[in-house]
Amino acid sequence: MRKLPTIEDVARRANVSRQTVSNVLNSPQRVRPGTRDRVQVAITELGYRPDASARRLRTQRSNTIGIGMAPATRGVSGSVLDSFLHAFTAQADKHGLRVMLFAAVTPETELEQIQRLRDAADVDAFMLTETHHGDPRTGWLIDNAVPFVTFGRPWGIDDITDPAHPWVDVDGWAGVYQATMHLADTGATRIGYLGWPRLSGTGDERRRGWADAMRERFNCTDADLEALSIASLDPTAAAKEAALVLLARSSPPDAIVCASDSLAFGALMAAASVGHLDFPIVGFDNSPVAEALGLSSVDQCVDEVAAAALDLLLDERGVVAPGEPGVDTRHRLVTPRLVVREQTQLVRHRPIQPAPTGRRENKETK
Amino acid sequence: MRKLPTIEDVARRANVSRQTVSNVLNSPQRVRPGTRDRVQVAITELGYRPDASARRLRTQRSNTIGIGMAPATRGVSGSVLDSFLHAFTAQADKHGLRVMLFAAVTPETELEQIQRLRDAADVDAFMLTETHHGDPRTGWLIDNAVPFVTFGRPWGIDDITDPAHPWVDVDGWAGVYQATMHLADTGATRIGYLGWPRLSGTGDERRRGWADAMRERFNCTDADLEALSIASLDPTAAAKEAALVLLARSSPPDAIVCASDSLAFGALMAAASVGHLDFPIVGFDNSPVAEALGLSSVDQCVDEVAAAALDLLLDERGVVAPGEPGVDTRHRLVTPRLVVREQTQLVRHRPIQPAPTGRRENKETK
């Protein structure tokens, strides 16, 4: 590895003292023009740059934001955090900030990493994702006055408005409310909901968006809402089974809003498999799959989330002035955006033909 | 922000000199046990840790690997590099290494970032993705003896075996060859290929895997191969159109191997739309969509790619001993793995029913 030139190398090459080089860098007006030029030539020739590590020792500023990286999740909607990471890195760059990734398997091991990076002054602030109620990471960061922001609001009772816990989140309620109203506007009257099992803050909030829209638009009772909704975990096969149950009820829905694109994909396959080729479905996450299928979906607007998170972090670090007293400047709820698409029909309305050659015929004679 | 305790704080608390604290840390045998205990207590009470920035100044080691982060790509297969990043971060952690992300929009702007990080000694080595022939980044890194490895082999004539350019790549030829042989084993005889337009190194290599398998198994001529293949860019709609053209030829294929899952998804929709509900299709990338659709697909084995990349980087950094002379220890070609699935039928073989309620009836009377 090439050894980087030091301030001493520059001094030697320019035949001046180390202090003179330092003066040229920091108070050039104190150095005679001839000497200054000689030092500048030496700096250029050697490719010397003042060392960031040395600057960091003085300033305790690494201009780096740490982000814990969970193991890869599979699943159609697993890419939202990855999209966010792309957006965050690009926007951080515009503020001269870099992103340090570190492995995060559980909140506990992530906290150990956070403590280590913090102790070493390698990171100025942390961006956390997927926080939960009673999260040990946020507790420690608050106790130790380490700047952070979370993507995802805390779901506890007291901490959601706590100025010590800055967060940015996407308003899932508003996204699903929009999606439901859109389906109502296009003629659906019995809009079903395919969500996750209860007691996830994010999931409950999305379901509430659908329930409020249905109460407002169609005066639905709690019993109506129960009859129109069903829960499933994300894998497409599970979602398809749940959607088939929903579609087989005595008064089935005529459209379905889903808590994720993964659920929506399952619902689409369920509807197609019972012959409903135009069944109106809206997903959540606006994933590449939604785009490929022509599925309408709620976009989480990761660019806005990244901008809001950086805004809160820069505020924390004192670069941006804090807002007016009494205004909540520590929390941002981003309103997602429904992307409406012409839904792709998986098959055309025409008779099924046999495949042209060998293999299928073999299969059919089995 | 809490000010971190310094070595001076420890010295003051333990009522010893700074040098004594340093001795306790670096040569404890030189310090009397009573003094040593007092210093240890002060270190624990204050939570002092030797500063990584100071260590870095001495060692020029940041234990950090830089990775340029391209803007988010949409598309079904866009997540391979994201999956790789998860795997790489997790495995780097096991070697005590972290990952520094920085925004990379073009190879030129990425190179500027690389130079800046290198000058500041913030990063020891770089992991590059999506390199191309004549890439300015690899040229600069080689010229400046900065350790790096690329995910993706260089496609130039001379540089693929250049020991100065360490790379790890996935053997696309082997993946598509496997996929083609698998389809032949299950009864297909006219296996088509839906690939990208020529002159992309990665794409040509994958096509060659199909072509070699077809020549070997079915004695295909170049004319046969032309008749069985077609090219398209990745968006599903474009892929679907191309697959429809292929399926409409006078001697259409009875199965299709695709250069990506995005192309495979288009092919699946094309086949379903003309009534071939069981049409055998194999994709490439083993994306979440392939999993959701039950589509067989070639898995790039990002865990193995990450392990190989780290192996080459650690070797470069002198931690791992270099291999025997004459053995190529600077390049790794990972063999991908075909994941065979029972393909999901998008619809069942049964008559199409009308939708149960309002909206669809409205549409049908329009």
Boltz contact constraints between the chains, C-beta under 6 A:
constraints:
  - contact:
      token1: [A, 2]
      token2: [B, 145]
      max_distance: 6.0
  - contact:
      token1: [A, 49]
      token2: [B, 119]
      max_distance: 6.0
  - contact:
      token1: [A, 52]
      token2: [B, 120]
      max_distance: 6.0
  - contact:
      token1: [A, 52]
      token2: [B, 122]
      max_distance: 6.0
  - contact:
      token1: [A, 53]
      token2: [B, 53]
      max_distance: 6.0
  - contact:
      token1: [A, 53]
      token2: [B, 56]
      max_distance: 6.0
  - contact:
      token1: [A, 53]
      token2: [B, 57]
      max_distance: 6.0
  - contact:
      token1: [A, 53]
      token2: [B, 121]
      max_distance: 6.0
  - contact:
      token1: [A, 56]
      token2: [B, 53]
      max_distance: 6.0
  - contact:
      token1: [A, 57]
      token2: [B, 53]
      max_distance: 6.0
  - contact:
      token1: [A, 69]
      token2: [B, 89]
      max_distance: 6.0
  - contact:
      token1: [A, 72]
      token2: [B, 83]
      max_distance: 6.0
  - contact:
      token1: [A, 72]
      token2: [B, 86]
      max_distance: 6.0
  - contact:
      token1: [A, 74]
      token2: [B, 288]
      max_distance: 6.0
  - contact:
      token1: [A, 75]
      token2: [B, 288]
      max_distance: 6.0
  - contact:
      token1: [A, 76]
      token2: [B, 288]
      max_distance: 6.0
  - contact:
      token1: [A, 76]
      token2: [B, 292]
      max_distance: 6.0
  - contact:
      token1: [A, 79]
      token2: [B, 79]
      max_distance: 6.0
  - contact:
      token1: [A, 82]
      token2: [B, 82]
      max_distance: 6.0
  - contact:
      token1: [A, 83]
      token2: [B, 72]
      max_distance: 6.0
  - contact:
      token1: [A, 86]
      token2: [B, 72]
      max_distance: 6.0
  - contact:
      token1: [A, 89]
      token2: [B, 69]
      max_distance: 6.0
  - contact:
      token1: [A, 89]
      token2: [B, 101]
      max_distance: 6.0
  - contact:
      token1: [A, 89]
      token2: [B, 103]
      max_distance: 6.0
  - contact:
      token1: [A, 90]
      token2: [B, 103]
      max_distance: 6.0
  - contact:
      token1: [A, 93]
      token2: [B, 103]
      max_distance: 6.0
  - contact:
      token1: [A, 98]
      token2: [B, 100]
      max_distance: 6.0
  - contact:
      token1: [A, 98]
      token2: [B, 102]
      max_distance: 6.0
  - contact:
      token1: [A, 99]
      token2: [B, 101]
      max_distance: 6.0
  - contact:
      token1: [A, 100]
      token2: [B, 98]
      max_distance: 6.0
  - contact:
      token1: [A, 100]
      token2: [B, 100]
      max_distance: 6.0
  - contact:
      token1: [A, 101]
      token2: [B, 89]
      max_distance: 6.0
  - contact:
      token1: [A, 101]
      token2: [B, 99]
      max_distance: 6.0
  - contact:
      token1: [A, 101]
      token2: [B, 101]
      max_distance: 6.0
  - contact:
      token1: [A, 102]
      token2: [B, 98]
      max_distance: 6.0
  - contact:
      token1: [A, 103]
      token2: [B, 89]
      max_distance: 6.0
  - contact:
      token1: [A, 103]
      token2: [B, 90]
      max_distance: 6.0
  - contact:
      token1: [A, 103]
      token2: [B, 93]
      max_distance: 6.0
  - contact:
      token1: [A, 119]
      token2: [B, 49]
      max_distance: 6.0
  - contact:
      token1: [A, 120]
      token2: [B, 52]
      max_distance: 6.0
  - contact:
      token1: [A, 121]
      token2: [B, 53]
      max_distance: 6.0
  - contact:
      token1: [A, 122]
      token2: [B, 52]
      max_distance: 6.0
  - contact:
      token1: [A, 145]
      token2: [B, 2]
      max_distance: 6.0
  - contact:
      token1: [A, 187]
      token2: [B, 359]
      max_distance: 6.0
  - contact:
      token1: [A, 187]
      token2: [B, 362]
      max_distance: 6.0
  - contact:
      token1: [A, 188]
      token2: [B, 359]
      max_distance: 6.0
  - contact:
      token1: [A, 189]
      token2: [B, 358]
      max_distance: 6.0
  - contact:
      token1: [A, 190]
      token2: [B, 357]
      max_distance: 6.0
  - contact:
      token1: [A, 236]
      token2: [B, 292]
      max_distance: 6.0
  - contact:
      token1: [A, 252]
      token2: [B, 356]
      max_distance: 6.0
  - contact:
      token1: [A, 254]
      token2: [B, 357]
      max_distance: 6.0
  - contact:
      token1: [A, 254]
      token2: [B, 358]
      max_distance: 6.0
  - contact:
      token1: [A, 254]
      token2: [B, 359]
      max_distance: 6.0
  - contact:
      token1: [A, 265]
      token2: [B, 292]
      max_distance: 6.0
  - contact:
      token1: [A, 272]
      token2: [B, 346]
      max_distance: 6.0
  - contact:
      token1: [A, 272]
      token2: [B, 347]
      max_distance: 6.0
  - contact:
      token1: [A, 273]
      token2: [B, 347]
      max_distance: 6.0
  - contact:
      token1: [A, 273]
      token2: [B, 348]
      max_distance: 6.0
  - contact:
      token1: [A, 275]
      token2: [B, 352]
      max_distance: 6.0
  - contact:
      token1: [A, 275]
      token2: [B, 353]
      max_distance: 6.0
  - contact:
      token1: [A, 276]
      token2: [B, 355]
      max_distance: 6.0
  - contact:
      token1: [A, 288]
      token2: [B, 74]
      max_distance: 6.0
  - contact:
      token1: [A, 288]
      token2: [B, 75]
      max_distance: 6.0
  - contact:
      token1: [A, 288]
      token2: [B, 76]
      max_distance: 6.0
  - contact:
      token1: [A, 289]
      token2: [B, 289]
      max_distance: 6.0
  - contact:
      token1: [A, 292]
      token2: [B, 76]
      max_distance: 6.0
  - contact:
      token1: [A, 292]
      token2: [B, 236]
      max_distance: 6.0
  - contact:
      token1: [A, 292]
      token2: [B, 265]
      max_distance: 6.0
  - contact:
      token1: [A, 346]
      token2: [B, 272]
      max_distance: 6.0
  - contact:
      token1: [A, 346]
      token2: [B, 346]
      max_distance: 6.0
  - contact:
      token1: [A, 347]
      token2: [B, 272]
      max_distance: 6.0
  - contact:
      token1: [A, 347]
      token2: [B, 273]
      max_distance: 6.0
  - contact:
      token1: [A, 347]
      token2: [B, 347]
      max_distance: 6.0
  - contact:
      token1: [A, 348]
      token2: [B, 273]
      max_distance: 6.0
  - contact:
      token1: [A, 352]
      token2: [B, 275]
      max_distance: 6.0
  - contact:
      token1: [A, 353]
      token2: [B, 275]
      max_distance: 6.0
  - contact:
      token1: [A, 355]
      token2: [B, 276]
      max_distance: 6.0
  - contact:
      token1: [A, 356]
      token2: [B, 252]
      max_distance: 6.0
  - contact:
      token1: [A, 357]
      token2: [B, 254]
      max_distance: 6.0
  - contact:
      token1: [A, 358]
      token2: [B, 189]
      max_distance: 6.0
  - contact:
      token1: [A, 358]
      token2: [B, 254]
      max_distance: 6.0
  - contact:
      token1: [A, 359]
      token2: [B, 187]
      max_distance: 6.0
  - contact:
      token1: [A, 359]
      token2: [B, 188]
      max_distance: 6.0
  - contact:
      token1: [A, 359]
      token2: [B, 254]
      max_distance: 6.0
  - contact:
      token1: [A, 362]
      token2: [B, 187]
      max_distance: 6.0
